Amino acid sequence: MNLQELEAAFETDYKPKLAPLDKRRTKAVMVMLIGILIFPIIGFIDYEIIRYNNYDPRIGLAIFGVAVFIYHSYFSSVWGDYRNHYKIQVMETMLATMFPNLEYTPNGHIESKLYKKSELYDHHFDSIQGEDYIEGNIGKTAIQFCELESKYKTTSQDSKGHTKTDWHTIFKGVFFIADFNKRFSSELFIVPEGGLFSSIGKMFGSDSNRMGTRVTLENPDFEKLFEVYGSDQTDARYILSPTLMERLVEFRRSFINPIRISFIDGKLFIAIESNVNHFEPSLFTPATSFSVVKEFYGQLKFLTDIVEDLDLNTRIWTKK
């Protein structure tokens, strides 16, 4: 389905399902506007009561803080209700027409053991969260991807003995897994040029022993963008054919942020670093607007096109 076909289908397949949801969106807008209008007034009244009665200012701050918490919880609930219903309607309709063999789970994510198996980030993680999980088959290739964020925590104590916990992001972005179309027994890692031994790489425990030895390839454009490490030099050249290297160069140029790739146990792992929250509706755009559905389409197509971009459905080798 191309963009023109999507626009034609929008009136019949999408709009009737999205129109009833706009009441939920306008409710969220009203709740936000009420908060913007009322909280300065509440804050002023709270301040005047404290000043007039000579109360402890901490009491006023506590009351104001509780009010903000209650309001924020309510707004999050109202907005979340619209957001979840919208995403499910759009994604399920889009997948049914474009990729009937893919399934969407709004609050799901790739299993932590698969993230760990990729070995793309060596630092231990204490938390892994994600959303917008899609899995299934495109042609002969099984894929799964989602938005993912992994974190580790550190604890410290101040001079008064108070314990403080800080969370640090290891990876945030889109995590993509696909069956690779060649059989191989070794492990291969593709990281940003200069990235493996950068200060960040050292901080996260990257080292040449873990990823193998440096592999030098005969593609200058590829070498400018990536460093390759593997446990088997012959396997590395078998996996990274000249055609695949060219495709990876074009693929990398599609991104502003770094990407990391590994080939392990017959699978291709791609970590696309990004701070963009994908597949999200807009609070101030009507549910029946084509623009948001168009944005969903572009994001979905970009990720599912990885199969075609990297020619993963070709099975001229032994793998079926």
C-alpha positions in Angstrom: 0.0 0.0 0.0 1.4 3.4 -1.0 0.5 6.8 0.4 -2.1 7.5 -2.2 -3.9 4.2 -1.4 -3.7 4.9 2.3 -5.3 8.3 1.8 -8.1 6.7 -0.2 -8.6 4.0 2.4 -8.6 6.6 5.3 -12.2 7.8 4.6 -13.7 4.3 4.7 -11.4 2.2 6.9 -10.0 4.6 9.4 -12.2 7.7 9.9 -15.4 5.8 11.0 -13.4 4.1 13.7 -11.5 7.2 14.8 -14.4 9.7 14.8 -15.9 8.4 18.1 -12.6 8.8 19.8 -12.4 12.5 19.3 -14.6 13.0 22.4 -11.9 11.4 24.5 -9.3 13.7 23.0 -11.3 16.9 23.5 -11.9 15.8 27.1 -8.1 15.6 27.6 -7.7 19.0 26.0 -10.3 20.5 28.4 -8.6 18.9 31.4 -5.3 20.4 30.4 -6.7 23.9 29.8 -8.5 23.8 33.1 -5.3 23.0 34.8 -3.4 25.8 33.1 -6.1 28.2 34.2 -6.9 27.0 37.7 -3.5 26.2 39.2 -2.2 29.8 39.2 -5.4 30.8 41.0 -5.0 27.9 43.5 -1.4 28.9 44.0 -2.2 32.5 44.7 -5.1 31.6 47.1 -2.8 29.2 48.9 -0.1 31.8 49.2 -2.5 34.5 50.6 -4.0 32.1 53.2 -0.6 31.2 54.4 0.5 34.8 54.5 -2.7 36.1 56.2 -2.8 33.3 58.9 1.0 33.1 59.3 1.0 29.4 58.6 4.1 27.3 58.0 4.8 27.7 54.3 5.6 24.0 54.1 1.9 23.2 54.8 0.9 25.3 51.8 3.5 23.7 49.6 2.3 20.2 50.7 -1.3 21.1 49.9 -0.3 22.5 46.5 1.8 19.5 45.8 -1.0 17.0 46.5 -3.3 19.0 44.3 -0.8 18.9 41.4 -0.3 15.1 41.9 -4.1 14.5 41.8 -4.5 16.6 38.7 -1.6 15.0 36.9 -2.8 11.5 37.7 -6.3 12.4 36.4 -4.9 14.0 33.2 -2.6 11.1 32.6 -5.6 8.7 32.9 -7.8 10.7 30.5 -5.0 11.3 27.9 -3.8 7.7 28.2 -7.3 6.4 27.5 -7.5 8.3 24.2 -3.9 7.5 23.3 -4.2 3.8 23.8 -7.6 3.5 21.9 -6.3 5.6 19.1 -3.1 3.6 18.7 -4.9 0.3 18.7 -7.4 1.4 16.1 -4.8 2.8 13.7 -2.2 0.1 14.1 -4.5 -2.8 13.9 -6.2 -1.4 10.8 -2.9 -0.5 9.2 -1.4 -4.0 9.8 -4.5 -5.8 8.6 -4.2 -4.1 5.2 -0.5 -3.8 4.8 1.0 -6.7 6.8 -1.7 -9.2 7.8 1.0 -11.5 9.3 2.1 -8.9 11.8 0.6 -8.4 15.3 0.6 -5.3 17.4 0.8 -5.2 21.2 0.7 -1.6 22.5 2.3 -2.2 25.9 4.5 -5.1 24.9 8.2 -5.2 24.2 11.0 -7.5 23.2 12.1 -9.9 25.9 15.0 -8.8 28.1 16.8 -12.1 27.3 16.8 -11.2 23.6 18.1 -7.7 24.3 20.9 -9.3 26.3 21.5 -12.0 23.7 22.3 -9.3 21.1 25.4 -8.3 23.2 25.2 -4.8 21.7 25.4 -3.2 25.1 27.6 -4.9 27.6 26.6 -2.9 30.7 24.3 -4.7 33.1 20.7 -3.4 33.2 18.4 -3.1 36.1 15.3 -2.1 34.2 14.0 -2.6 30.6 10.8 -1.1 29.4 9.1 -0.7 26.1 6.0 -0.3 24.0 4.6 -0.6 20.5 5.7 -4.2 20.1 5.2 -5.7 16.6 6.0 -9.2 15.6 5.3 -11.7 12.8 6.5 -12.5 9.3 7.2 -10.4 6.3 7.5 -12.9 3.5 9.9 -15.6 4.6 11.5 -13.4 7.4 10.4 -13.5 11.0 10.7 -10.1 12.6 10.0 -8.3 15.9 10.6 -4.7 16.9 9.5 -2.2 19.5 10.5 1.0 21.3 12.8 0.0 24.1 14.7 1.7 26.9 17.3 -0.1 29.2 18.7 1.5 32.3 21.0 0.7 35.2 20.9 2.3 38.7 23.4 3.6 41.1 23.0 4.4 44.8 24.9 6.9 46.9 24.8 8.4 50.3 25.2 12.0 51.3 26.9 13.3 54.4 23.8 12.9 56.4 23.4 9.2 55.5 20.5 9.7 53.1 20.5 7.2 50.3 20.0 8.4 46.8 19.1 6.3 43.7 19.9 7.5 40.2 18.9 5.9 37.0 21.1 6.0 33.9 20.0 5.2 30.3 22.0 2.6 28.4 19.9 2.4 25.3 16.8 4.3 24.2 15.3 3.9 20.7 13.9 1.2 18.4 15.2 -2.4 18.8 14.7 -4.6 15.8 15.3 -8.4 15.5 15.0 -10.5 12.3 16.0 -14.0 11.1 19.0 -13.6 8.9 19.1 -15.3 5.5 22.5 -17.0 5.9 23.7 -19.8 8.2 26.7 -18.8 10.3 28.3 -20.1 13.5 30.3 -17.1 14.7 29.3 -13.7 16.1 29.7 -10.5 14.3 29.3 -6.9 15.6 28.9 -3.6 13.7 29.3 -0.5 15.7 29.6 3.2 14.9 33.1 4.3 13.7 35.0 5.3 16.7 32.2 4.1 19.0 33.6 0.9 20.4 36.5 2.5 22.2 34.9 5.9 22.9 34.5 7.1 26.4 30.9 5.9 26.4 31.9 2.5 25.1 34.5 2.2 27.8 32.0 3.3 30.4 29.6 0.5 29.3 32.4 -2.1 29.4 33.0 -2.7 25.7 36.2 -4.4 24.9 37.8 -6.2 21.9 37.9 -9.5 23.8 34.2 -9.5 24.1 33.4 -8.6 20.5 36.3 -10.4 18.9 39.0 -8.9 16.6 38.7 -6.0 14.2 37.6 -7.0 10.7 38.9 -4.8 7.9 36.7 -4.7 4.8 37.1 -3.5 1.2 34.4 -0.9 1.2 35.7 2.7 2.0 32.2 4.1 2.5 31.3 1.3 4.9 34.6 1.7 6.8 33.9 5.5 7.3 30.6 4.7 9.1 31.3 1.4 10.9 33.8 -0.7 12.8 33.3 -4.4 12.5 34.4 -7.0 15.1 34.0 -10.7 14.9 35.2 -14.1 16.2 35.8 -15.5 12.7 37.2 -13.4 9.8 36.0 -15.8 7.1 32.5 -15.8 8.5 32.5 -12.0 8.7 33.2 -11.7 5.0 30.6 -14.3 4.2 27.9 -12.5 6.2 28.9 -9.0 5.0 28.8 -9.4 1.3 29.6 -6.4 -0.9 25.9 -6.0 -1.6 24.9 -6.1 2.1 27.6 -3.5 3.0 26.2 -1.2 0.3 22.7 -1.7 1.7 23.9 -1.0 5.2 25.6 2.2 4.1 22.4 3.4 2.6 20.4 2.2 5.7 22.8 4.1 8.0 22.5 7.3 6.1 18.7 7.3 6.8 19.5 8.1 10.5 20.8 11.0 12.4 21.6 9.0 15.5 24.0 6.0 15.7 22.9 2.4 15.1 24.5 -0.8 16.3 24.1 -4.2 14.6 25.0 -7.8 15.6 24.7 -11.2 14.0 24.3 -13.9 16.5 22.7 -17.4 16.4 21.1 -16.9 13.0 19.6 -13.6 13.9 20.1 -10.0 13.0 19.9 -7.5 15.8 19.6 -3.7 15.2 19.6 -1.0 17.9 18.5 2.4 16.5 19.2 5.1 19.1 16.5 7.7 19.2 14.7 10.1 21.6 11.6 10.3 19.3 8.5 8.6 20.7 7.1 6.8 17.7 3.4 5.9 16.9 1.9 8.7 19.1 -1.2 10.7 18.4 -1.3 14.4 18.9 -3.4 16.0 21.7 -4.2 19.1 19.7 -4.9 17.3 16.3 -8.4 15.9 15.7 -8.7 12.1 15.7 -10.1 12.2 12.2 -7.0 14.1 10.8 -5.2 12.2 8.1 -1.9 13.8 9.1 -1.4 11.6 12.2 -2.3 8.4 10.4 0.2 9.4 7.6 2.9 9.8 10.3 2.1 6.3 11.7 2.3 4.9 8.2 5.7 6.5 7.5 7.2 5.2 10.8 5.8 1.7 10.3 6.9 1.5 6.6 10.4 2.7 7.5 10.9 -0.1 10.0 9.2 -2.9 8.0 11.2 -1.9 4.9 14.3 -3.1 6.7 13.5 -6.5 5.4 13.5 -5.3 1.8 16.3 -2.8 2.3 18.7 -5.5 3.6 17.2 -8.2 1.2 16.4 -10.5 4.0 13.8 -12.5 2.1 16.4 -13.8 -0.5 17.1 -17.4 0.2 19.8 -18.3 -2.4 21.9 -19.8 0.4 21.1 -22.9 2.5 18.8 -21.3 4.9 15.1 -21.8 4.0 
